[in-house]
Amino acid sequence: MTGHLLTVGDEILLGQIVNTNAAWLGERLAEVGVDLRRSETVGDEVGVIAGAIERATADGAALVVVTGGLGPTHDDVTRAAVAQAFDRPLEFRDELFERIRARYEARGRTMPEIGRVMAEAPVGFEALVNPKGSAPGLWGEREVDGRSQVVVVVPGVPHEMRAILESFVLPRLVERQDGVVLSRTLLTAGKGESDISALIAEQADGLPDGLTLAYLPSLGEVRLRVTARGVDREAARRDLDAATDAIRGVLGTLVFGEGTATLEAVVNDMLRERGLRMAVAESCTGGAISARVTSVSGASSVFCGSVVAYSNETKADLLDVAPATIEAEGAVSEAVALAMAAGARARLGADVGLATTGIAGPTGGTPDKPVGTVWLAYDDGDTQRAVRLQFTTDRAVNVALSTTAALDLVRRQLLRRPA
């Protein structure tokens, strides 16, 4: 199935919002076997949106996914544009109106009169329930020159878009594929895309027909998605399992999970399995590690807390780092990182202490310690480990990379301890 992705919104064209929807949709559509040929962003104009849908149709797209412009305000014109492209009028649907009004009332609010527009849909389109918001999605089908075409319209709010796609759209697309499409995603941390590629070159080159491997890098992590396409589900599953098991066998502990797992959730689980609690001392990461750890439900059972010790005085007063050590070694040093980790563990009554100190940039570097120099440290009372890393000159990138590397340091140390 060939597909086109159309993102609607002046705010995206003007650079006020990053188009994260396109990245998520591109990946998920590929997983269910959609051959995405084009991704386009257009402004909030009926004629422009309708024209983009017509271009996709002329290009032979069997699927057009449109995101954005389904809200109740004057610039939410996607419904009208889809109706124009399909040459079908909009109709008001009482059942949609009641559902939307009930959602407002459940939240203790009265639906504004302008919200009535969200109960309109082009004639013949199916309304898709929005589990996370008010505006429903839309599913329409038609024949074009003897070819079947599906047009899916979903809100631009990311969590609403994802909920509708995962609940209603993606399962239907899987059912419409010829044969079967299966995939497994291995999650890795500790090495970059090129290093991972070199390590598994033999396995990648030896994939049987019907299997493909995609590298999906992000800051500090690389996801490896293996996809199997075939006629027989069991045969495709065997090939897929054999390929991913072979890759995992080569990468070993570089793999921290599969599917939708996150590094912070894996670390939390490992701490819980071992009956341990962790405390964090953060300097250059400024609380980013703590934010990731506590984003996981149940983190309170394994996470004591953190100290964001940005100044040298705070490192000394709250983490018991000796001022003489800071003076002699500098705040960004192995000795200070280890002292911070030990101080966090002791002060917060934890079993494991983790610390970061570094020069996030873009200023503050020296010839010996350029911007991007980061020290990470781990302390569990019996084992102490410090690691020096050299990252970039970009502050936000350095914080993200340091955060992932720190969590991965804990994971690797915990692997040495029995569950």
N, C-alpha and C positions, 0 to 999 in steps of 0.2 A: 504494500500500500504506500503510495507516494503522498507526501504531505507538505503543506505550507503553513507557516506560523505567522500570524499577524498580531502585533502588539499595538494597542491604541493608547495614545496619551500625549498631549503637548508637553507635559512635565518630563517625559522620557526624552523627547526630541530636544528639549532645552537643557538636558543634562541635570535637571533638578532631582531626578530619581534614577538610580541605577536599575537597569532592566534585568533583575535576577530571575524573573519569570521565564525569560527566553532560555536561560541556561538550564534551569530545572526542567522545563518542558522538552528541550532538545534531548536531554539525557533520558528522561522517562519514555518519551515516544520511541526513541531508538531501542530501548529495552523491550518494547512490545512489538518490534518489527516494522515500525513506520520509517520509511526512507524519506527523511526530511530534506526537501530540495531547496527551500528558501525560507529565510526569516526576515521579516520586514517590520519596521516601525512607522506608523503614520499618526497624524494629528487628529484632533477631535472635530472632524468635519464629515458630514454624512456622505457627500460625494466622493471624498478621498477614500474613506473606508470601503464604500461600495465598489469603487474602482479597483482597490486592492483585491477584494474578493473575486471580482470578475477576471482580473489578471491571473489569479491562481487557478481559476476554472479554465481559462484559455490555455494554461500550461499543462492541463491534464491532471491537476491535483485531485486525488481521490478523497483527501481529508484536508480541511481548512480549520485550524484552531485559532480563534480570535479571543484575545484577552483584553479586558478593560472597557470602560464606558458603559457599565450596566447599573450605575448608581442612580439616585433620584435628582441630581442637579442638572442645570441647564446644559452643561458640557458633556453629559452622558448621552451620547447620540448613537451608540452602537446598535441598539435595537432597530432604530429607524433605518440605519445603513444596511443592516442585514435584510430587513424587509424590502428595501429598494433593490438590493442585489438579487433577491429571489423573486421580485415582482409580486410580493404578497403583502396585503395590508396588515397593520397591527390590530390586535383585538384585545380588549380588556377581559381578564379572566377572574371571575369571582373567587374561585378556589385559591388562586395565587394571592389575591388580595387578603383573604381571610388568614392564610398562612403567615403572610408578612405582618399583618396587624397583630396576630397572636404572638409573634416573636417580639415585637415591640413591647406588648403588654407584659410578657413574661419577664422582661427586664425593668419593669416599672416605668415605662415610657409610653407616651401617646404618639402614635404614628402621625407625622406631619402630612398635610394634604399633598405636598409634593411627592410623598412616597408612593402615591397611587400609580405613578408611571412604572414602577417596578413590577406591577401586575400585568403589564402589557407584553405580548409576544406575537411574533409573526404567525399568521394562520398556518397551521400544519406543523408547527414546531412543538416539540415536547419540552416541557419545563423540567429542569433538573434541580432537585432539592439542594439548597445550600446549607450544609450542616453547621457552618461557622458564621453565617451572616444572613442578611435579609434578601439581597438580590439573587433570584434563581439563575441557574445557567440555562442554556438552550441547546437543543439537539435537533437539527433539521437534515432531511435527506431529499435528494432529487436525482433525476436522470438527466445527464447532459450528453447529447450525441451518443446515446446508447451506453454511456458509462454511469456508474453509480457514484455519487458524491455525498459526503457527509460534512456538514458545517457545525462545529461545536463552538459555542460562545460562553465564556466564563468571566467572572469578575476579575479585576486586576489586582485586588488585595491578595497578596501571596498566600496567606493561610486559607483563605476562602477558595481561591483557585485550586490549590492542591487538594483540598478536601473533596471538591466536586470531581476533579479528575480521578482521584484514587477510588472514590466510592462508586462512580457511575461510568466514567468515560473509558479509562484504561481497560477495565474488564471486558467491555464491549468490543474494544478494538482487538483484544487478544482473540476473542471468539470469531472475529471476521477474517483473521489471517488464514492463508492457505498453509496447512501443516501446523507445526508447533514452533513456538519461539520460547526458549528457556534461557535464563541467565543466572550467573552467580558473580558476586562482587567481593573480591578480597581487599581488605583495608590494610595498608602498610604505613609505617612511620620509621624514620631513622635514615633513609636514603632518598635521593632525588630520583626523578623519572629516568634520567639517562643511566644512572647506576642500576636501577631496577631492571631496565631494559637489557643491559649487558648481562646481568646475572641470569635472566631467564630466556636468553636469546635462543637456546636450543629448544626449549619447550614451545616458545612462540613460533619458531620456524616449523616445528613438527606438528602443528595443530592439524587434525584431519579436516577433510572437506565438510563444510557446514558449520565450522566453528570459527569465531573471530575473537580477537583480543583488543580491547581498548584501554588506553592509559588515560586516567582522569586525575591530573595532579592538582593539588591545592597547597596552601602554605603549610609545609611541614609534613604533608601526607600525600600518598599516591594511591588511588583506587584502581584496581585492575578488574575490569568487567569482561568476563568470558561469556559469549552468547552462542547458543546452539540453535540452529534452524534445521528442521527436517520434517519428515512425514510421520515417522513413528516416534511417539513420545518417550517410550522406554529406551529406545536406541539413542535418542538425543540426550536423555538424562544420563545414560552410562558414559557417553562421550564427554559430556560436560563435567561430570564428577571426576573422571579420569584426568582430564586436562587441569582442572583446578587443584586436584590433589597433587599432581606433579609439580605445579608451580609453587604451591605451599611447601612442598618438600624441599625445594631449592631455597626458598626465601626464609624458611624457619621462623625465628622470633621476630623478623621484620613484619610479619603478619600479626596484627593485633585483633582482628575480627573480620566479620563478614556482613554483607548486606547493609543495613542502616545503623549498625552499631556506631557509637562514638568513642573516642579515646577516653574521654572523661568518664563515661559510663563503665567502660571496661576497668579503669583504675578503681572506681568506686566498688565494683563487684569484687575485684581482687582483694581489696582491703577488707571488705566484709567477710569474704571466705576465710581470711586468715585471722579474723578477730582483731584487726588493727584500726587505729584512728590516726588521722594525719593532720598536721598543722603546716601552714605555709608562711614564709617570710618573703615578701615581694618588694623589690626595689624597681628595677627597670620595667617590670611587667605591670606595675601599678594596680594590682588587684585583678588582672585578667585571668590568672589561674583560678583564683577563688570563684570568680564569676562562672567559669566553665564547670568547675567541680560542683557548685551548688545549683547549677541548672538541671541537675539530675535528681529526679524524685527519690527521696530516701537518703540524700547525702548527709543529713544530720546524724545518721548512725555511724558515719565513718569520718566526718570532717569536724574538727574541733573549732577551727577558725583561722584567722590570718592576721598578720601585721604588715601593713604597707609602710615599710621603713625607708622612706625616700632620702631623708637627711642622715648625715653621719651621727647627729645627736640622737635621733630616734633609734638607729641601729644599736647605739651604746646603751641608751636608757631602757628600751623595751626588749631588746634581744640579748643584752649582756655581751655585745661585741666589744672587746677591749679597745679603748681609744688608741692605745699604743700600736695595736695591730693595724688599725685603719691608717694611722700616721706612717707606719713603716711600709705597708704593702699597698695601700690605696684601697678605696672603697670597692673598686672593681678588681677583685683578686681571689685566688683560690682560698686563702686563709679567711678572708671576710665571708665568703660564701659559705664555707663550712661552719664558721661560727654562727652565722645567721640561722642555718638549718638546725644546729644544735640548740640555739636559743629559742627558736620557735617550738621545737619539740618539748623542751623543758618548761618554758613559761606557760604553754597552753595545755600541758599535761597529755601530750600525744605520744604515740608509739613511733611515728615517722615524722621527720621534719624535712621540708623541701624549701629551697631558697633560690632566688635569682638576684643577680646584681650585674649591671652592665651599662654600656653607653648606647642608648637607643638612638641618639642623633636628632637632627642632622649635625648638631654641634657637639663639642665637648671631647672630641677625640685627640689623641696624642700619637706620636710615632710609634710608641710601644703598645699603646692601647687605642687603636683607631676606632672610629664609629662602627658600631656593629659588634664590638667585643662583648661577649656575655659569659659569665660564669654561672653554672648551675651546681647545686649541691644537694646531697641526700644524706640523711643521718637517721639511723634507727637505734642508736645506742651501742650496737655491736659493729655495725658497718658504716663507714663514712666514704662517700665518693663525690668527687668534684670533677666537672667537665668544662673545658673552655671551648667556646664555639665562636666562629667569626661569621657574621651575617652581612647585611647590606648597609647602605647609607639612608635607607627609608625608615623612618621611625615606626610607622604603623606596621610595616612588614616585619621589622625586628621584634616588636612586641608579640605579634602573632606567632612567628617562628620560635621565639623563646618559650612561649606558653606551651606549644605543642611539644617541644623538645623536653621541657621540664616534666610534663605528664608522662612522656615516654620513658624518661629516666626512672621515674617511680615504677612504672610497669616492668621495666627490665630488672630492676632490683627485686621486685616482688616475685618475679619468676624464679628467683633463687631460693625463695622461702616456700615451704609446703603449705598447701591450702588446708 
